[in-house]
Amino acid sequence: MSESPFDPERVRRLNDKPAGDGDFVLLWMQQSQRAEWSHALEYAVWRSNETRKPLLALFALTDRFPEANLRHFAFMIEGVADAAAGLEKRGIKMVMGTGDPSDIVLETAKNASEVVCDMGYLRIQRRWRRRLARRCPCALTQVESDAIVPVETVSDKAEYAARTIRPRISRLLDHFLKPVRKVPVRFPSLSLQTPAALMPMTDISNPRALLKNLDIDASIPPADPFFTGGFSQAQKRFNAFLKNRIQRHSQNSNQPQTDDTSGMGPYLHFGHVSPLWMAWRVKRAKLPETVKEDFLEQLIVRRELSINFVWRAPDYDSFSCLPPWARKTLIEHAWDPRPFVYSRDELDAAQTHDPYWNAAMDEMKTTGYMHNYMRMYWGKKILEWTQDPETAFDTVLWLNNRYFLDGRDPNSFAGAAWIFGKHDRAWKEREIFGKVRYMNAAGLERKCDIKAYVAKVERLKKKRRAFDKKTSGKKPRPG
């Protein structure tokens, strides 16, 4: 066997079983849902070549992913279908089963010589991999594909803030910031017989039709016409960003009335695009170094601080995840009188006294996205307008995970915790917030054209209503 061409820090054996005599090498594609720039995919192709067995890719569709609804599933399955088309061009067959992912992988692995999987950071993803490691009948290898610097390499502890993880990443970045080697496929699998209970993804012409038989919350519509899943769509969006908007990205980071963000969060969340591909494109682009540095700070340092957070904090979605100083000060001010108190239903309906906050809520509900500056304001006001900080924390996460396409993501969990003091420092003490950072409407009015933002959201809502009317032929959805 030839020496592995992959960084050993990315590759981890999850069990001690040897490779077997199965008919194929199995790639379980779960977090890295793409056919481009995936270390897990290329490692699996390499193992296929080494063992002279075809490579079969598998996607397991489960309707039991916590808090996922039709909006998330529709975007995700478009990306999976796009990945299947990309794999087919390389001679790799992709199949899909529905049910518990670890069960589906185990059943398919009965005929496999070995299994390769990507790496997931959330609690449920880690549980699937642990269960698979205990029961897999053959060798199981995990390959880190969605962090530029592998999470277990960059730090062995929960980092306090960006300033503490930044030097750790900087020391390792030159080693890991390099293209993913594309391995030639020498043993195609398109002619492989599809295992029982699985369907070939290459036959899908209408990916969303797959969702009709799933037991999922259909009350939140897909994010049409604003986002379509898949690497092909991500590539178009990012190319346009590099060509037209990246030079204004940093200066307009607190200007929500503009559209100078990349909009790549949903694609990163579902693994439809590699952060390494994005970073490599920016690194090689003819741009001022300050522009590159500002964007890569967000893509690498801030994003991988979030990955470190969920990896090292088992309670990343609980009030207990906050630093002691933040919990203490918020609890001390829990009984401070609130200027307004809104129920979860009132917030969900965007029925507050604040037109700026209502616009942010409407943008999220309409498009599945919100400008990051407004995300901060949106969360801070929930803290201010909810009866106590623990209820506010739960409400922020519930709304965040329900409507954002990139909800339930390390970035989202870290962003929600930041509202309450995580990865931040103590500020001047005030009512309700204690020493946690404060934001108000006057700050929005001073720093940006907030009325233009409200007008922009109205245009987005109008676009959505027109789309709904055109595609359904029915009375457009209110709101």
MIGUFI-159703 format. One record per residue (C-alpha): residue number from 0; y, x, z. Coordinates in nm, 4 decimals. Layout:
i  py  px  pz
NUM  Y  X  Z
...
REM end
This chain:
i  py  px  pz
0  0.0000  0.0000  0.0000
1  0.3447  0.1334  -0.0924
2  0.6174  0.1735  0.1668
3  0.8295  -0.1351  0.2263
4  1.1680  -0.1147  0.0507
5  1.3261  -0.3392  0.3165
6  1.5235  -0.2442  0.6263
7  1.2711  -0.2489  0.9123
8  1.5323  -0.4133  1.1359
9  1.5081  -0.7231  0.9169
10  1.1299  -0.7473  0.9215
11  0.9327  -0.8608  1.2257
12  0.5653  -0.9467  1.2580
13  0.5272  -1.2674  1.4603
14  0.1535  -1.2321  1.5212
15  -0.1152  -0.9635  1.5087
16  -0.3427  -1.1305  1.2531
17  -0.4385  -0.9297  0.9440
18  -0.3767  -1.0449  0.5902
19  -0.6659  -1.2617  0.4756
20  -0.8533  -1.3352  0.1568
21  -0.6547  -1.6466  0.0658
22  -0.5496  -1.7497  -0.2812
23  -0.1771  -1.6799  -0.2507
24  0.1040  -1.5373  -0.0404
25  0.2988  -1.8249  0.1162
26  0.6767  -1.8188  0.1580
27  0.8019  -2.0815  0.4041
28  1.1624  -2.1388  0.2999
29  1.3444  -2.3056  0.5883
30  1.6788  -2.1517  0.6865
31  1.7430  -1.9532  0.3677
32  1.7241  -2.2362  0.1140
33  1.7997  -2.0412  -0.2009
34  1.6475  -1.8352  -0.4806
35  1.9227  -1.5724  -0.4810
36  1.9972  -1.2860  -0.2409
37  1.7260  -1.3727  0.0095
38  1.5535  -1.0870  0.1889
39  1.2693  -1.3200  0.2906
40  1.2072  -1.4230  -0.0699
41  1.2155  -1.0689  -0.2064
42  0.9912  -0.9437  0.0743
43  0.7424  -1.2194  -0.0116
44  0.7545  -1.1217  -0.3803
45  0.6901  -0.7607  -0.2796
46  0.3895  -0.8646  -0.0700
47  0.2623  -1.0739  -0.3617
48  0.2778  -0.7692  -0.5853
49  0.1195  -0.5429  -0.3239
50  -0.1754  -0.7767  -0.2658
51  -0.2015  -0.8877  -0.6306
52  -0.1832  -1.2544  -0.5326
53  0.0590  -1.5176  -0.6634
54  0.3494  -1.6269  -0.4465
55  0.3797  -1.9927  -0.3511
56  0.7025  -2.1200  -0.1917
57  0.6976  -2.4108  0.0534
58  0.9695  -2.6377  0.1883
59  0.8889  -2.8749  0.4744
60  1.1068  -3.1846  0.4902
61  1.1280  -3.3351  0.8375
62  1.3190  -3.6431  0.9460
63  1.3052  -3.5256  1.3077
64  1.5768  -3.2623  1.2930
65  1.8113  -3.3398  1.5847
66  2.1232  -3.5355  1.4863
67  2.0700  -3.4965  1.1123
68  2.1622  -3.7994  0.9014
69  2.1829  -3.9030  0.5370
70  2.4938  -3.6915  0.4775
71  2.3112  -3.3754  0.5841
72  1.9818  -3.4605  0.4133
73  2.1443  -3.5466  0.0801
74  2.3323  -3.2172  0.0646
75  2.0304  -3.0195  0.1814
76  1.7814  -3.1646  -0.0664
77  2.0180  -3.0966  -0.3561
78  2.0157  -2.7339  -0.2495
79  1.6383  -2.7230  -0.2190
80  1.6001  -2.8678  -0.5691
81  1.8434  -2.6045  -0.6965
82  1.6377  -2.3339  -0.5248
83  1.3184  -2.4709  -0.6810
84  1.4746  -2.4479  -1.0264
85  1.5783  -2.0891  -0.9590
86  1.2298  -1.9970  -0.8396
87  1.0703  -2.1593  -1.1428
88  1.2739  -1.9324  -1.3703
89  1.1033  -1.6391  -1.1960
90  0.7571  -1.7915  -1.2302
91  0.7350  -1.9033  -0.8665
92  0.6133  -2.2518  -0.7876
93  0.7732  -2.4424  -0.5000
94  0.6024  -2.7288  -0.3211
95  0.7152  -2.9651  -0.0497
96  0.5529  -3.1607  0.2303
97  0.7034  -3.4108  0.4720
98  0.6458  -3.4037  0.8454
99  0.6616  -3.1482  1.1240
100  0.7353  -2.8135  0.9529
101  0.4961  -2.6094  1.1641
102  0.2138  -2.8558  1.0880
103  0.2846  -2.8427  0.7152
104  0.2959  -2.4634  0.7091
105  -0.0247  -2.4382  0.9108
106  -0.2065  -2.6757  0.6774
107  -0.0881  -2.4877  0.3672
108  -0.1635  -2.1501  0.5263
109  -0.5362  -2.2365  0.5363
110  -0.5492  -2.1230  0.1738
111  -0.2988  -1.8375  0.2080
112  -0.3628  -1.4674  0.2576
113  -0.0421  -1.4279  0.4597
114  0.2787  -1.6144  0.5401
115  0.6381  -1.4940  0.5141
116  0.9230  -1.6931  0.6704
117  1.2968  -1.6578  0.7070
118  1.4759  -1.6554  1.0433
119  1.6420  -1.9502  1.2167
120  1.8694  -1.9203  1.5178
121  1.8692  -2.2665  1.6740
122  1.6329  -2.3838  1.9456
123  1.4235  -2.6092  1.7221
124  1.3894  -2.3434  1.4527
125  1.2700  -2.0886  1.7032
126  1.0219  -2.3400  1.8465
127  0.8712  -2.4023  1.5022
128  0.8224  -2.0286  1.4507
129  0.6703  -1.9735  1.7949
130  0.4207  -2.2527  1.7372
131  0.3363  -2.1158  1.3948
132  0.2902  -1.7663  1.5364
133  0.0381  -1.8938  1.7922
134  -0.1722  -2.0867  1.5413
135  -0.1284  -1.9244  1.2010
136  -0.4712  -1.8142  1.0681
137  -0.3315  -1.5093  0.8881
138  -0.0512  -1.2543  0.9101
139  0.2926  -1.4060  0.9748
140  0.6068  -1.2036  0.9009
141  0.9649  -1.3108  0.9664
142  1.2457  -1.1628  0.7570
143  1.6096  -1.1942  0.8664
144  1.8067  -1.3247  0.5673
145  2.1135  -1.5110  0.6946
146  2.3003  -1.2517  0.9010
147  2.4507  -0.9416  0.7466
148  2.3708  -0.7337  1.0539
149  2.0460  -0.8690  1.2084
150  2.1194  -1.0574  1.5287
151  1.8660  -0.8624  1.7338
152  2.0012  -0.5302  1.6063
153  2.3697  -0.5826  1.6657
154  2.3425  -0.6527  2.0396
155  2.0834  -0.7151  2.3103
156  2.3085  -0.9459  2.5115
157  2.5499  -1.2367  2.4775
158  2.8795  -1.0878  2.3637
159  3.1920  -1.1941  2.5477
160  3.4280  -1.2214  2.2506
161  3.5028  -1.0982  1.8999
162  3.6598  -0.7840  2.0438
163  3.3292  -0.6838  2.2071
164  3.1007  -0.7517  1.9108
165  3.3361  -0.6146  1.6440
166  3.2752  -0.2420  1.7171
167  2.8999  -0.3012  1.7352
168  2.9018  -0.4619  1.3909
169  3.1389  -0.2011  1.2483
170  2.9030  0.0837  1.3417
171  2.6183  -0.0812  1.1503
172  2.7965  -0.2481  0.8623
173  2.7763  0.0287  0.6031
174  2.3997  0.0396  0.6473
175  2.3439  -0.3353  0.6048
176  2.6203  -0.4361  0.3644
177  2.4322  -0.3642  0.0430
178  2.2799  -0.5786  -0.2323
179  1.9414  -0.7427  -0.1899
180  1.6929  -0.5739  -0.4201
181  1.5476  -0.8244  -0.6676
182  1.1747  -0.7566  -0.6917
183  1.0024  -0.8329  -1.0255
184  0.7450  -1.1132  -1.0000
185  0.4174  -0.9693  -1.1299
186  0.1893  -1.2542  -1.0277
187  0.3415  -1.5926  -1.1204
188  0.2248  -1.9029  -0.9362
189  0.3301  -2.1852  -1.1700
190  -0.0319  -2.2520  -1.2658
191  -0.1517  -2.2723  -0.9054
192  -0.3013  -2.6050  -0.8086
193  -0.0735  -2.7878  -0.5652
194  -0.2404  -2.8139  -0.2226
195  -0.3290  -3.1627  -0.1032
196  -0.0446  -3.3663  0.0519
197  0.2182  -3.1481  -0.1167
198  0.4291  -3.2211  -0.4212
199  0.5705  -2.9672  -0.6688
200  0.9459  -2.9362  -0.6297
201  0.9816  -2.8307  -0.9906
202  0.9175  -3.1917  -1.0997
203  1.2208  -3.3326  -0.9176
204  1.4866  -3.4870  -1.1390
205  1.6446  -3.7007  -0.8665
206  1.6226  -3.5083  -0.5390
207  1.7920  -3.7792  -0.3325
208  1.5153  -4.0237  -0.4213
209  1.2947  -3.8197  -0.1895
210  1.5003  -3.9387  0.1057
211  1.4242  -4.3088  0.0687
212  1.0983  -4.2864  0.2601
213  1.2409  -4.0869  0.5497
214  1.3274  -4.2402  0.8846
215  1.6847  -4.1124  0.9017
216  2.0234  -4.2474  1.0030
217  2.1746  -4.3803  0.6795
218  2.5003  -4.5009  0.8351
219  2.6848  -4.1800  0.7400
220  2.7123  -4.1583  0.3596
221  2.6732  -3.8373  0.1597
222  2.9824  -3.6204  0.1130
223  3.0330  -3.7264  -0.2483
224  3.2392  -3.6443  -0.4469
225  3.3552  -3.3482  -0.2387
226  3.0392  -3.1421  -0.1894
227  2.7145  -3.0993  -0.3818
228  2.4403  -2.8791  -0.2409
229  2.2830  -2.5684  -0.3916
230  2.3562  -2.2068  -0.4799
231  2.4800  -2.3035  -0.8265
232  2.7526  -2.5176  -0.6722
233  2.8292  -2.2580  -0.4047
234  2.8692  -1.9919  -0.6717
235  3.1186  -2.2030  -0.8678
236  3.3175  -2.2821  -0.5546
237  3.3296  -1.9224  -0.4363
238  3.4186  -1.7876  -0.7811
239  3.7152  -2.0256  -0.7914
240  3.8174  -1.9180  -0.4421
241  3.8100  -1.5483  -0.5365
242  4.0046  -1.6116  -0.8533
243  4.2705  -1.8481  -0.7245
244  4.3006  -1.8709  -0.3460
245  4.1676  -1.5787  -0.1423
246  4.4997  -1.3923  -0.1457
247  4.6573  -1.6885  0.0387
248  4.3601  -1.7401  0.2708
249  4.4896  -1.5415  0.5664
250  4.8551  -1.6464  0.5515
251  4.7562  -2.0138  0.5234
252  4.4909  -2.0120  0.7956
253  4.7101  -2.2462  1.0014
254  4.8365  -2.4499  0.7054
255  4.5986  -2.7487  0.6772
256  4.8104  -2.9141  0.4078
257  4.6915  -2.6387  0.1698
258  4.3473  -2.5874  0.0168
259  4.3264  -2.2113  0.0557
260  3.9976  -2.1971  0.2468
261  3.6686  -2.1079  0.0815
262  3.4907  -2.4313  0.1773
263  3.1652  -2.2360  0.2034
264  3.0672  -2.3485  0.5543
265  2.8200  -2.6176  0.4403
266  2.6503  -2.3771  0.2001
267  2.6199  -2.1079  0.4645
268  2.4827  -2.3590  0.7146
269  2.1935  -2.4655  0.4922
270  2.1336  -2.1166  0.3571
271  2.2288  -2.2241  0.0052
272  2.4329  -1.9061  -0.0205
273  2.3910  -1.5626  0.1336
274  2.6785  -1.4321  0.3471
275  2.5796  -1.0900  0.2186
276  2.6387  -1.2032  -0.1408
277  2.9816  -1.3348  -0.0422
278  3.0721  -1.0165  0.1448
279  2.9530  -0.7968  -0.1411
280  3.1599  -0.9957  -0.3907
281  3.4705  -0.9580  -0.1747
282  3.4071  -0.5900  -0.1091
283  3.3889  -0.5156  -0.4823
284  3.6772  -0.7440  -0.5836
285  4.0120  -0.6039  -0.6959
286  4.2037  -0.7267  -0.3948
287  4.4374  -0.5720  -0.1371
288  4.2387  -0.4177  0.1461
289  4.4165  -0.6362  0.4009
290  4.2988  -0.9485  0.2162
291  3.9410  -0.8210  0.2159
292  3.9541  -0.7266  0.5826
293  4.0903  -1.0641  0.6913
294  3.8241  -1.2584  0.5030
295  3.5367  -1.0329  0.6129
296  3.6513  -1.0628  0.9742
297  3.5855  -1.4368  0.9538
298  3.2682  -1.4142  0.7478
299  3.1029  -1.1330  0.9410
300  3.2513  -1.0748  1.2857
301  3.3349  -1.4348  1.3780
302  3.0281  -1.5874  1.2168
303  2.7892  -1.3348  1.3674
304  2.9524  -1.3735  1.7082
305  2.8473  -1.7390  1.6774
306  2.4930  -1.6405  1.5828
307  2.4826  -1.4066  1.8819
308  2.6001  -1.6961  2.0999
309  2.3251  -1.9422  2.0078
310  2.0623  -1.6661  2.0032
311  2.1437  -1.5398  2.3517
312  2.2477  -1.8677  2.5213
313  1.9637  -2.1222  2.5507
314  2.2177  -2.3836  2.6653
315  2.4534  -2.3352  2.3681
316  2.4961  -2.7130  2.3348
317  2.5641  -2.7842  2.7031
318  2.8734  -2.7631  2.9241
319  2.6883  -2.4967  3.1233
320  2.7235  -2.2511  2.8322
321  3.0912  -2.1994  2.9123
322  3.2045  -1.8869  3.0973
323  3.2336  -1.9360  3.4750
324  3.6134  -1.9151  3.4745
325  3.6381  -2.1955  3.2160
326  3.3934  -2.4257  3.3932
327  3.5704  -2.3651  3.7248
328  3.9197  -2.4384  3.5987
329  3.8164  -2.7454  3.3988
330  3.6266  -2.8936  3.6936
331  3.9213  -2.8257  3.9236
332  4.1391  -3.0309  3.6884
333  3.8808  -3.2978  3.6093
334  4.0698  -3.5592  3.8142
335  4.4125  -3.4876  3.6677
336  4.5650  -3.8029  3.5167
337  4.5240  -3.8222  3.1392
338  4.8150  -3.9440  2.9243
339  4.5632  -4.1409  2.7165
340  4.1940  -4.2083  2.7633
341  3.9895  -4.3088  2.4598
342  3.6279  -4.4165  2.4401
343  3.3830  -4.2478  2.2054
344  3.3953  -4.5541  1.9777
345  3.7752  -4.5442  1.9594
346  3.7682  -4.1778  1.8682
347  3.4947  -4.2379  1.6134
348  3.7118  -4.5065  1.4527
349  4.0171  -4.2742  1.4455
350  4.2083  -4.5280  1.6559
351  4.4416  -4.3145  1.8646
352  4.8190  -4.3040  1.9010
353  4.8318  -3.9670  1.7196
354  4.8559  -3.9882  1.3367
355  4.7775  -3.6170  1.3022
356  4.4562  -3.6439  1.4995
357  4.3586  -3.9637  1.3178
358  4.4083  -3.7853  0.9844
359  4.1821  -3.5009  1.0958
360  3.9139  -3.7476  1.1996
361  3.9468  -3.9285  0.8671
362  3.9160  -3.6023  0.6731
363  3.5939  -3.5241  0.8548
364  3.4480  -3.8705  0.8044
365  3.5537  -3.8860  0.4397
366  3.4579  -3.5401  0.3174
367  3.2244  -3.3809  0.5748
368  3.4802  -3.1036  0.6178
369  3.8010  -3.0307  0.8097
370  4.0480  -2.7439  0.7872
371  3.9678  -2.5038  1.0724
372  4.3158  -2.5225  1.2232
373  4.2816  -2.8979  1.2534
374  3.9325  -2.8578  1.3979
375  4.0883  -2.6699  1.6874
376  4.3575  -2.9309  1.7439
377  4.1055  -3.2135  1.7019
378  3.8805  -3.0715  1.9724
379  4.1638  -2.9878  2.2139
380  4.2886  -3.3462  2.2023
381  3.9416  -3.4830  2.2792
382  3.9420  -3.2648  2.5888
383  4.2837  -3.4040  2.6824
384  4.2036  -3.7706  2.6123
385  3.8555  -3.8015  2.7638
386  3.7855  -3.9015  3.1228
387  3.6386  -3.5657  3.2278
388  3.5623  -3.2275  3.0650
389  3.1840  -3.2674  3.0541
390  3.2123  -3.6024  2.8755
391  3.4652  -3.4419  2.6411
392  3.2245  -3.1575  2.5618
393  2.9474  -3.4031  2.4756
394  3.1863  -3.6128  2.2654
395  3.3117  -3.3154  2.0651
396  2.9558  -3.2148  1.9807
397  2.8464  -3.5698  1.9015
398  3.1274  -3.6242  1.6509
399  3.1036  -3.2705  1.5166
400  2.7294  -3.2936  1.4531
401  2.7497  -3.6450  1.3150
402  3.0077  -3.5964  1.0410
403  3.0467  -3.2296  0.9510
404  2.8136  -3.0980  0.6820
405  2.8054  -2.7744  0.8794
406  2.7612  -2.9468  1.2124
407  2.4588  -2.8324  1.4146
408  2.5361  -2.4759  1.3016
409  2.5922  -2.1669  1.5179
410  2.9549  -2.1687  1.4013
411  2.9911  -2.5327  1.5022
412  2.8321  -2.4854  1.8434
413  3.0500  -2.1805  1.9091
414  3.3578  -2.3600  1.7774
415  3.2958  -2.6572  2.0043
416  3.2482  -2.4276  2.3037
417  3.5672  -2.2382  2.2110
418  3.7626  -2.5610  2.2644
419  3.6588  -2.5336  2.6290
420  3.7162  -2.1587  2.6720
421  3.4129  -1.9804  2.5219
422  3.4977  -1.6503  2.3489
423  3.8573  -1.6934  2.4676
424  4.0667  -1.5741  2.7617
425  4.2420  -1.7534  3.0451
426  4.5929  -1.8814  2.9729
427  4.8784  -2.0197  3.1829
428  4.7464  -2.2955  3.4073
429  4.8416  -2.6549  3.3305
430  4.7183  -3.0051  3.4036
431  4.3856  -3.1202  3.2536
432  4.3240  -2.7910  3.0687
433  4.3555  -2.5650  3.3695
434  4.3561  -2.2121  3.2258
435  4.1910  -2.3121  2.8972
436  4.4045  -2.2713  2.5830
437  4.6264  -2.5712  2.5051
438  4.7448  -2.7187  2.1721
439  4.9875  -3.0025  2.1074
440  5.1422  -3.2003  1.8233
441  5.4724  -3.0169  1.8571
442  5.2891  -2.6943  1.7744
443  5.1538  -2.8498  1.4557
444  5.5016  -2.9673  1.3569
445  5.6456  -2.6226  1.4225
446  5.3775  -2.4170  1.2476
447  5.2798  -2.6250  0.9433
448  5.3793  -2.9187  0.7251
449  5.1671  -3.1631  0.9177
450  5.3069  -3.4683  0.7410
451  5.1917  -3.3178  0.4114
452  4.8473  -3.2821  0.5665
453  4.8434  -3.6517  0.6599
454  4.9408  -3.7364  0.3019
455  4.6646  -3.5095  0.1703
456  4.4037  -3.6913  0.3777
457  4.5271  -4.0251  0.2411
458  4.4695  -3.8909  -0.1107
459  4.1174  -3.7808  -0.0137
460  4.0404  -4.1259  0.1235
461  4.1724  -4.2856  -0.1957
462  3.9551  -4.0539  -0.4033
463  3.6523  -4.1466  -0.1950
464  3.7160  -4.5200  -0.2295
465  3.7525  -4.4852  -0.6067
466  3.4289  -4.2877  -0.6242
467  3.2419  -4.5445  -0.4147
468  3.3698  -4.8281  -0.6300
469  3.2780  -4.6502  -0.9529
470  2.9261  -4.5539  -0.8420
471  2.8266  -4.8704  -0.6596
472  3.0091  -5.1450  -0.8391
473  3.0674  -5.3012  -0.5009
474  3.3659  -5.3428  -0.2761
475  3.4665  -4.9913  -0.1612
476  3.3868  -4.8778  0.1898
477  3.6784  -4.9398  0.4286
478  3.8613  -4.6540  0.5988
REM end
